């Protein structure tokens, strides 16, 4: 009987120790789970730093793309502007008047000038007015057109290109009508070919009748685009009325 009671006491003691051991193990596991379920302050700071770096890189990329888009659109606009200028000057040069049958008020005056080390030439011509075409029975009225460059006070190194015109039928000078064509001109160089060589200027009034116009005119224009990009435009125009059949 005493041995049985001792055995029961030993079993109860072993059971108690087993329960305590299980509680300690469960407590350790719980604390481990709680510790593995969160982040330390250092981990949070590293994560925030990496996120900030990624956002800064994305912002820089988006800013570069936006600036590139703006500059590309600006260069496209300047390209259209330059081509339009060359088209207009070319069209009027091709209609410059010279005929032995009726006196012309102005043939062609080209003045070569320099400004800030670059060419800023001017040109004055007597061209057909209206639709720039010949009438059925005679020449249409002449229009005296001048292209001139003046310094742009708002953009250092740039010039304002203006086009002025007046009727060639007037007997007394009047104020010309001026139109600003561009304000970002860096250079305008005009050369004249007399059939043998190129020159920097032209004066029809000093030449004999029938030879008052050059055979060709070369035009080069440089324009400033956004971002400091320089765009160059050039063309060469043949003057039909410089031919001998006129």
Backbone as numpy.savetxt, mean C-alpha at the origin, in Angstrom:
# Nx Ny Nz CAx CAy CAz Cx Cy Cz
-11.98 -75.77 80.69 -12.83 -74.55 80.69 -11.97 -73.32 80.69
-10.92 -73.39 81.51 -10.00 -72.23 81.55 -9.29 -72.08 80.23
-8.93 -73.20 79.56 -8.25 -73.11 78.27 -9.15 -72.53 77.19
-10.48 -72.88 77.29 -11.39 -72.34 76.28 -11.54 -70.85 76.45
-11.66 -70.40 77.71 -11.79 -68.93 77.92 -10.54 -68.20 77.45
-9.40 -68.80 77.68 -8.15 -68.15 77.22 -8.11 -68.06 75.72
-8.60 -69.13 75.06 -8.62 -69.12 73.59 -9.57 -68.05 73.06
-10.70 -67.91 73.74 -11.67 -66.89 73.30 -11.08 -65.49 73.48
-10.40 -65.26 74.59 -9.79 -63.96 74.83 -8.73 -63.65 73.78
-7.93 -64.69 73.42 -6.90 -64.48 72.39 -7.53 -64.13 71.05
-8.64 -64.83 70.70 -9.30 -64.52 69.42 -9.87 -63.12 69.44
-10.47 -62.71 70.57 -11.02 -61.35 70.65 -9.91 -60.31 70.53
-8.79 -60.57 71.16 -7.66 -59.64 71.09 -7.12 -59.54 69.67
-7.03 -60.69 68.99 -6.54 -60.68 67.59 -7.51 -59.92 66.69
-8.83 -60.11 66.96 -9.83 -59.40 66.16 -9.75 -57.90 66.37
-9.53 -57.50 67.64 -9.40 -56.06 67.93 -8.19 -55.47 67.23
-7.06 -56.21 67.29 -5.86 -55.69 66.60 -6.08 -55.61 65.09
-6.79 -56.58 64.55 -7.06 -56.55 63.11 -7.94 -55.37 62.74
-8.93 -55.07 63.61 -9.78 -53.91 63.32 -8.99 -52.61 63.35
-8.12 -52.46 64.37 -7.30 -51.24 64.44 -6.38 -51.11 63.23
-5.79 -52.25 62.80 -4.89 -52.22 61.65 -5.66 -51.82 60.38
-6.87 -52.29 60.23 -7.70 -51.95 59.06 -8.05 -50.47 59.06
-8.37 -49.95 60.30 -8.69 -48.50 60.38 -7.49 -47.64 59.99
-6.29 -48.02 60.46 -5.09 -47.23 60.11 -4.81 -47.26 58.60
-5.01 -48.45 58.00 -4.78 -48.58 56.56 -5.78 -47.73 55.78
-7.04 -47.78 56.20 -8.08 -46.98 55.53 -7.79 -45.50 55.66
-7.32 -45.08 56.83 -7.00 -43.66 57.04 -5.88 -43.22 56.13
-4.86 -44.11 55.99 -3.74 -43.74 55.11 -4.21 -43.62 53.66
-5.04 -44.58 53.26 -5.54 -44.53 51.86 -6.37 -43.29 51.64
-7.19 -42.91 52.59 -8.01 -41.70 52.45 -7.17 -40.45 52.34
-6.15 -40.38 53.23 -5.27 -39.20 53.15 -4.54 -39.16 51.81
-4.13 -40.35 51.30 -3.46 -40.37 50.00 -4.36 -39.90 48.87
-5.63 -40.32 48.93 -6.57 -39.89 47.90 -6.80 -38.39 47.95
-6.94 -37.86 49.16 -7.14 -36.41 49.27 -5.93 -35.65 48.75
-4.74 -36.19 49.03 -3.52 -35.49 48.60 -3.36 -35.53 47.09
-3.74 -36.67 46.46 -3.58 -36.79 45.01 -4.69 -36.09 44.24
-5.78 -35.63 44.85 -6.88 -35.01 44.16 -6.72 -33.51 43.98
-5.69 -32.80 44.45 -5.51 -31.36 44.35 -4.19 -31.00 43.69
-3.92 -29.65 43.60 -2.68 -29.14 43.01 -1.98 -28.29 44.05
-0.69 -28.29 43.98 0.09 -27.43 44.86 0.15 -26.04 44.28
0.59 -25.08 45.06 0.70 -23.69 44.62 1.70 -23.55 43.47
2.78 -24.29 43.54 3.79 -24.22 42.47 3.21 -24.73 41.16
2.44 -25.84 41.23 1.83 -26.37 40.02 0.84 -25.37 39.41
0.06 -24.71 40.26 -0.88 -23.70 39.75 -0.15 -22.55 39.09
0.93 -22.07 39.71 1.70 -20.97 39.13 2.32 -21.36 37.79
2.84 -22.57 37.68 3.41 -23.04 36.42 2.34 -23.12 35.33
1.17 -23.62 35.70 0.09 -23.73 34.71 -0.35 -22.36 34.22
-0.48 -21.42 35.15 -0.89 -20.06 34.77 0.19 -19.41 33.89
1.46 -19.62 34.21 2.55 -19.06 33.41 2.55 -19.61 31.99
2.37 -20.91 31.85 2.33 -21.53 30.51 1.14 -21.00 29.72
-0.03 -20.88 30.37 -1.21 -20.36 29.70 -1.00 -18.91 29.25
-0.38 -18.10 30.11 -0.12 -16.71 29.74 0.83 -16.63 28.56
1.84 -17.49 28.52 2.79 -17.51 27.40 2.10 -17.88 26.10
1.22 -18.87 26.15 0.49 -19.28 24.94 -0.41 -18.15 24.45
-1.12 -17.49 25.37 -1.99 -16.37 24.99 -1.20 -15.23 24.38
-0.02 -14.93 24.95 0.82 -13.86 24.40 1.28 -14.19 22.98
1.65 -15.45 22.75 2.05 -15.86 21.41 0.90 -15.76 20.42
-0.29 -16.16 20.85 -1.45 -16.06 19.97 -1.79 -14.61 19.66
-1.72 -13.74 20.68 -2.01 -12.32 20.46 -1.01 -11.70 19.50
0.27 -12.05 19.65 1.30 -11.53 18.74 1.06 -12.00 17.32
0.67 -13.27 17.15 0.40 -13.79 15.81 -0.79 -13.09 15.18
-1.87 -12.90 15.96 -3.06 -12.22 15.43 -2.74 -10.77 15.06
-1.91 -10.10 15.88 -1.53 -8.72 15.58 -0.72 -8.64 14.30
0.21 -9.58 14.12 1.03 -9.59 12.90 0.17 -9.84 11.67
-0.80 -10.75 11.80 -1.69 -11.03 10.67 -2.54 -9.82 10.33
-3.05 -9.13 11.36 -3.88 -7.94 11.12 -3.07 -6.84 10.45
-1.83 -6.61 10.93 -0.99 -5.59 10.30 -0.65 -5.96 8.86
-0.38 -7.22 8.62 -0.07 -7.66 7.26 -1.26 -7.44 6.34
-2.45 -7.70 6.84 -3.66 -7.50 6.04 -3.84 -6.02 5.71
-3.64 -5.16 6.71 -3.80 -3.72 6.47 -2.77 -3.23 5.46
-1.51 -3.65 5.61 -0.47 -3.22 4.68 -0.73 -3.75 3.27
-1.20 -4.99 3.18 -1.48 -5.56 1.86 -2.62 -4.80 1.17
-3.66 -4.45 1.93 -4.76 -3.68 1.35 -4.28 -2.29 0.93
-3.40 -1.69 1.74 -2.86 -0.38 1.39 -2.01 -0.43 0.13
-1.18 -1.46 0.01 -0.36 -1.60 -1.21 -1.23 -1.85 -2.43
-2.31 -2.61 -2.24 -3.22 -2.85 -3.36 -3.88 -1.55 -3.80
-4.26 -0.71 -2.84 -4.86 0.58 -3.18 -3.86 1.47 -3.92
-2.62 1.52 -3.44 -1.60 2.33 -4.10 -1.31 1.79 -5.50
-1.34 0.48 -5.66 -1.12 -0.10 -6.98 -2.21 0.34 -7.96
-3.45 0.30 -7.52 -4.54 0.78 -8.38 -4.40 2.27 -8.66
-3.99 3.03 -7.65 -3.83 4.47 -7.82 -2.74 4.78 -8.84
-1.60 4.10 -8.73 -0.50 4.33 -9.66 -0.86 3.95 -11.09
-1.53 2.81 -11.25 -1.94 2.40 -12.59 -2.95 3.38 -13.19
-3.83 3.89 -12.36 -4.81 4.86 -12.85 -4.13 6.15 -13.29
-3.13 6.60 -12.53 -2.40 7.81 -12.91 -1.71 7.63 -14.26
-1.01 6.51 -14.42 -0.32 6.27 -15.69 -1.31 6.19 -16.85
-2.47 5.56 -16.61 -3.47 5.45 -17.67 -3.97 6.83 -18.08
-4.22 7.71 -17.12 -4.75 9.03 -17.43 -3.71 9.87 -18.18
-2.48 9.89 -17.69 -1.43 10.68 -18.36 -1.17 10.13 -19.75
-1.14 8.81 -19.89 -0.90 8.19 -21.19 -1.99 8.55 -22.18
-3.22 8.51 -21.73 -4.34 8.83 -22.61 -4.26 10.27 -23.11
-3.90 11.20 -22.24 -3.83 12.60 -22.65 -2.61 12.87 -23.52
-1.52 12.18 -23.27 -0.34 12.35 -24.12 -0.61 11.87 -25.54
-1.34 10.80 -25.68 -1.64 10.27 -27.00 -2.56 11.20 -27.79
-3.22 12.12 -27.13 -4.11 13.06 -27.80 -3.53 14.48 -27.82
-2.23 14.60 -27.61 -1.60 15.92 -27.70 -1.72 16.44 -29.13
-2.02 17.76 -29.25 -2.35 18.36 -30.54 -1.09 18.88 -31.24
-0.98 18.50 -32.50 -0.02 19.12 -33.41 -0.53 18.89 -34.82
-0.86 19.96 -35.50 -1.38 19.84 -36.86 -0.96 21.05 -37.69
-0.57 20.86 -38.94 -0.21 22.00 -39.79 -1.42 22.75 -40.34
-2.61 22.21 -40.09 -3.80 22.83 -40.66 -4.44 23.84 -39.73
-4.20 23.73 -38.44 -4.75 24.67 -37.47 -3.72 24.86 -36.36
-3.49 26.11 -36.01 -2.48 26.41 -34.99 -2.91 25.86 -33.63
-1.95 25.34 -32.89 -2.22 24.83 -31.54 -1.80 25.87 -30.52
-2.60 26.00 -29.46 -2.27 26.95 -28.42 -0.99 26.51 -27.69
-0.91 25.24 -27.36 0.25 24.70 -26.66 0.56 23.35 -27.26
1.79 23.10 -27.54 2.18 21.78 -27.99 2.47 20.91 -26.78
3.70 21.02 -26.26 4.10 20.21 -25.12 5.27 20.90 -24.43
5.12 21.12 -23.14 6.19 21.69 -22.32 6.52 20.72 -21.20
7.77 20.32 -21.14 8.22 19.45 -20.06 9.37 20.08 -19.33
9.25 20.19 -18.03 10.27 20.86 -17.22 10.84 19.86 -16.22
12.14 19.56 -16.36 12.79 18.66 -15.43 13.26 19.39 -14.18
12.85 18.92 -13.01 13.23 19.54 -11.75 13.72 18.48 -10.79
14.42 18.94 -9.76 14.93 18.05 -8.71 14.46 18.56 -7.36
14.14 17.62 -6.49 13.75 17.95 -5.12 14.15 16.83 -4.18
14.95 17.17 -3.16 15.45 16.18 -2.21 16.22 15.05 -2.90
16.91 15.42 -3.99 17.71 14.44 -4.70 16.95 13.55 -5.65
15.67 13.80 -5.87 14.86 13.00 -6.78 14.18 13.89 -7.81
13.75 13.29 -8.91 13.10 14.04 -9.98 11.65 14.34 -9.61
11.25 15.59 -9.77 9.86 16.00 -9.56 9.44 16.84 -10.77
9.39 16.19 -11.91 9.15 16.88 -13.17 7.71 17.35 -13.29
7.50 18.35 -14.13 6.16 18.84 -14.47 6.00 18.78 -15.98
4.75 18.74 -16.41 4.46 18.67 -17.84 3.17 19.41 -18.13
3.16 20.14 -19.25 1.98 20.86 -19.72 1.76 20.47 -21.17
0.52 20.17 -21.52 0.21 19.71 -22.88 -1.12 20.26 -23.33
-1.28 20.37 -24.64 -2.54 20.76 -25.24 -3.15 19.50 -25.85
-4.22 19.03 -25.25 -4.81 17.76 -25.65 -6.27 17.97 -26.02
-6.85 16.96 -26.69 -8.26 17.06 -27.05 -9.12 17.05 -25.80
-10.18 17.86 -25.82 -11.08 17.93 -24.68 -12.22 16.95 -24.84
-13.15 17.02 -23.93 -14.33 16.17 -23.99 -13.96 14.70 -23.89
-14.39 13.94 -24.89 -14.12 12.51 -24.91 -12.77 12.16 -25.49
-11.89 13.12 -25.68 -10.56 12.90 -26.24 -10.67 12.19 -27.60
-11.43 12.79 -28.50 -11.61 12.19 -29.82 -11.63 13.30 -30.86
-11.48 12.92 -32.09 -11.56 13.90 -33.17 -13.01 14.11 -33.60
-13.32 15.34 -33.96 -14.66 15.61 -34.49 -14.75 15.09 -35.93
-15.95 15.08 -36.48 -16.14 14.54 -37.82 -15.52 15.45 -38.87
-15.67 16.74 -38.70 -15.21 17.68 -39.73 -13.93 18.39 -39.35
-13.58 18.42 -38.11 -12.38 19.16 -37.68 -11.95 18.67 -36.31
-10.96 19.36 -35.72 -10.49 19.00 -34.40 -11.45 19.51 -33.33
-11.56 18.77 -32.26 -12.36 19.25 -31.15 -11.60 20.35 -30.41
-12.29 21.12 -29.56 -11.58 22.15 -28.80 -10.47 21.57 -27.95
-9.41 22.32 -27.83 -8.26 21.86 -27.07 -8.39 22.23 -25.59
-7.83 21.38 -24.76 -7.76 21.62 -23.33 -6.30 21.62 -22.91
-5.88 22.64 -22.19 -4.50 22.74 -21.73 -4.43 22.08 -20.35
-3.65 21.04 -20.25 -3.56 20.23 -19.04 -2.14 20.33 -18.48
-2.04 20.50 -17.16 -0.74 20.58 -16.48 -0.72 19.61 -15.32
0.35 18.85 -15.23 0.62 17.98 -14.08 1.79 18.58 -13.32
1.56 18.83 -12.02 2.56 19.54 -11.22 2.69 18.88 -9.85
3.91 18.94 -9.30 4.20 18.38 -7.98 4.56 19.49 -7.00
3.97 19.43 -5.81 4.31 20.35 -4.72 4.57 19.54 -3.46
5.40 20.07 -2.57 5.75 19.35 -1.34 4.52 19.13 -0.47
4.43 17.95 0.11 3.33 17.61 1.01 3.74 17.98 2.43
3.10 18.97 3.06 3.50 19.37 4.41 3.18 18.33 5.48
2.29 17.41 5.18 1.88 16.41 6.17 2.69 15.12 6.08
3.42 14.92 5.00 4.21 13.70 4.81 5.60 14.09 4.32
6.58 13.97 5.20 7.94 14.36 4.85 8.46 13.50 3.71
9.04 14.17 2.72 9.62 13.45 1.58 8.63 13.13 0.48
7.35 13.40 0.69 6.32 13.10 -0.31 5.85 14.39 -0.98
5.27 14.22 -2.16 4.78 15.35 -2.93 3.33 15.11 -3.33
2.62 16.21 -3.53 1.22 16.17 -3.96 1.17 16.39 -5.46
0.56 15.45 -6.17 0.41 15.57 -7.62 -0.95 16.15 -7.93
-0.95 17.28 -8.64 -2.20 17.94 -9.02 -2.30 18.00 -10.54
-3.53 17.98 -11.00 -3.82 18.12 -12.43 -4.66 19.37 -12.61
-4.19 20.28 -13.43 -4.91 21.52 -13.72 -5.27 21.57 -15.20
-6.40 22.18 -15.49 -6.81 22.27 -16.88 -7.59 23.56 -17.12
-7.54 24.00 -18.37 -8.34 25.13 -18.81 -8.56 25.01 -20.31
-9.54 25.70 -20.81 -9.85 25.61 -22.23 -8.76 26.28 -23.06
-8.40 25.64 -24.15 -7.43 26.23 -25.06 -8.03 27.27 -25.99
-9.34 27.50 -25.92 -10.01 28.48 -26.77 -10.03 29.87 -26.16
-9.60 29.98 -24.90 -9.64 31.28 -24.24 -8.53 32.17 -24.76
-8.86 33.45 -24.93 -7.86 34.41 -25.42 -7.11 35.09 -24.29
-7.62 34.99 -23.06 -6.95 35.58 -21.90 -6.85 34.51 -20.81
-5.78 34.54 -20.03 -5.60 33.52 -18.99 -6.64 33.64 -17.88
-7.09 32.51 -17.39 -8.03 32.47 -16.28 -7.48 31.47 -15.25
-8.09 31.47 -14.08 -7.67 30.55 -13.03 -7.97 29.12 -13.44
-6.97 28.27 -13.35 -7.14 26.89 -13.74 -7.86 26.09 -12.66
-8.58 25.06 -13.09 -9.23 24.14 -12.18 -8.24 23.03 -11.82
-7.94 22.92 -10.53 -6.94 21.95 -10.07 -7.60 20.81 -9.30
-7.08 19.62 -9.50 -7.56 18.42 -8.82 -6.36 17.66 -8.26
-6.44 17.29 -6.98 -5.38 16.50 -6.37 -5.57 15.04 -6.77
-4.55 14.48 -7.39 -4.60 13.10 -7.83 -3.96 12.14 -6.83
-2.91 12.58 -6.15 -2.22 11.73 -5.17 -1.38 12.61 -4.26
-1.23 12.17 -3.00 -0.44 12.93 -2.03 0.75 12.14 -1.49
1.06 11.02 -2.13 2.15 10.16 -1.66 3.19 9.90 -2.75
3.40 10.89 -3.60 4.37 10.75 -4.69 5.79 10.99 -4.15
6.68 10.06 -4.41 8.09 10.22 -4.04 8.93 10.74 -5.19
8.55 10.38 -6.41 9.34 10.80 -7.57 8.48 10.68 -8.82
8.64 11.64 -9.74 8.03 11.56 -11.06 9.06 12.04 -12.08
9.52 11.11 -12.88 10.57 11.39 -13.86 10.00 11.21 -15.26
10.08 12.27 -16.06 9.54 12.26 -17.42 10.67 12.56 -18.39
10.84 11.70 -19.40 11.86 11.90 -20.42 11.21 11.93 -21.80
11.89 12.58 -22.76 11.32 12.83 -24.08 12.29 12.35 -25.15
11.75 11.64 -26.15 12.56 11.07 -27.23 12.25 11.83 -28.52
13.28 12.45 -29.09 13.09 13.25 -30.31 13.31 12.45 -31.58
13.47 11.18 -31.47 13.74 10.33 -32.63 15.18 9.85 -32.69
16.06 10.52 -31.93 17.47 10.14 -31.91 18.00 9.91 -30.50
17.57 10.74 -29.58 18.08 10.62 -28.20 16.99 11.04 -27.22
17.21 10.64 -25.95 16.29 11.00 -24.87 16.77 12.27 -24.18
15.80 13.14 -23.82 16.11 14.37 -23.11 15.28 14.50 -21.85
15.71 15.40 -20.97 15.04 15.60 -19.69 13.97 16.69 -19.73
13.91 17.46 -20.81 12.91 18.53 -20.92 12.48 18.66 -22.38
11.39 19.44 -22.56 10.87 19.64 -23.91 10.16 20.99 -23.97
10.36 21.69 -25.09 9.75 23.00 -25.30 9.29 23.09 -26.74
8.00 22.92 -26.98 7.47 22.92 -28.34 7.59 24.28 -29.00
7.56 25.33 -28.21 7.60 26.67 -28.80 8.95 26.98 -29.45
9.99 26.27 -29.11 11.32 26.52 -29.68 11.63 25.63 -30.87
10.66 24.83 -31.29 10.88 23.88 -32.37 10.06 24.26 -33.60
10.51 23.88 -34.79 9.77 24.23 -36.01 8.47 23.44 -36.10
7.51 23.99 -36.87 6.22 23.35 -37.03 6.39 21.98 -37.68
5.65 21.04 -37.17 5.76 19.67 -37.65 6.72 18.83 -36.84
7.54 19.49 -36.03 8.48 18.76 -35.18 8.38 19.23 -33.73
7.20 19.69 -33.37 7.02 20.27 -32.04 6.75 19.22 -30.95
6.50 17.99 -31.36 6.19 16.95 -30.37 7.27 15.87 -30.40
7.57 15.29 -29.25 8.51 14.17 -29.22 7.87 12.91 -29.80
8.71 12.02 -30.27 8.19 10.76 -30.81 7.64 9.87 -29.70
8.23 9.96 -28.53 7.77 9.13 -27.40 8.09 9.86 -26.10
7.34 9.49 -25.07 7.54 10.04 -23.73 7.60 8.87 -22.75
8.61 8.85 -21.89 8.75 7.82 -20.86 8.42 8.43 -19.50
7.59 7.74 -18.74 7.14 8.23 -17.44 7.47 7.20 -16.37
8.06 7.66 -15.29 8.34 6.80 -14.13 7.85 7.51 -12.87
7.06 6.80 -12.08 6.48 7.35 -10.85 6.77 6.41 -9.70
7.21 6.96 -8.58 7.38 6.20 -7.35 6.41 6.72 -6.31
5.69 5.80 -5.65 4.69 6.17 -4.66 4.96 5.44 -3.36
4.65 6.11 -2.25 4.85 5.53 -0.92 3.60 4.77 -0.50
3.80 3.50 -0.13 2.71 2.65 0.33 2.81 2.45 1.84
1.76 1.96 2.50 1.83 1.70 3.95 2.98 0.78 4.31
3.55 1.03 5.48 4.69 0.24 5.93 6.01 0.72 5.37
6.02 1.89 4.70 7.26 2.41 4.12 7.65 1.74 2.82
6.77 0.94 2.25 7.07 0.24 1.00 6.97 1.21 -0.17
7.96 1.18 -1.07 8.00 2.06 -2.24 7.54 1.26 -3.46
6.54 1.78 -4.16 6.02 1.11 -5.35 6.36 1.93 -6.58
6.86 1.27 -7.60 7.35 1.91 -8.81 6.42 1.60 -9.98
6.12 2.63 -10.77 5.28 2.49 -11.96 5.98 3.18 -13.13
5.97 2.55 -14.28 6.65 3.11 -15.44 5.94 2.71 -16.71
6.00 3.59 -17.70 5.43 3.31 -19.01 6.11 4.18 -20.05
5.90 3.83 -21.30 6.43 4.62 -22.42 5.31 4.82 -23.42
5.11 6.07 -23.83 3.98 6.44 -24.67 4.48 6.96 -26.01
3.89 6.45 -27.08 4.15 6.96 -28.42 3.10 8.01 -28.76
3.53 9.16 -29.25 2.61 10.26 -29.58 2.25 10.18 -31.05
1.00 9.84 -31.38 0.61 9.68 -32.79 0.82 10.93 -33.62
0.56 12.11 -33.08 0.65 13.33 -33.87 2.08 13.79 -34.10
3.05 13.08 -33.53 4.44 13.40 -33.82 4.87 12.84 -35.16
4.07 11.95 -35.74 4.40 11.36 -37.03 4.22 12.38 -38.15
4.93 12.18 -39.25 4.99 13.16 -40.32 3.66 13.30 -41.06
2.81 12.25 -41.06 1.56 12.37 -41.80 0.63 13.41 -41.23
0.92 13.82 -39.98 0.12 14.91 -39.39 0.66 16.24 -39.85
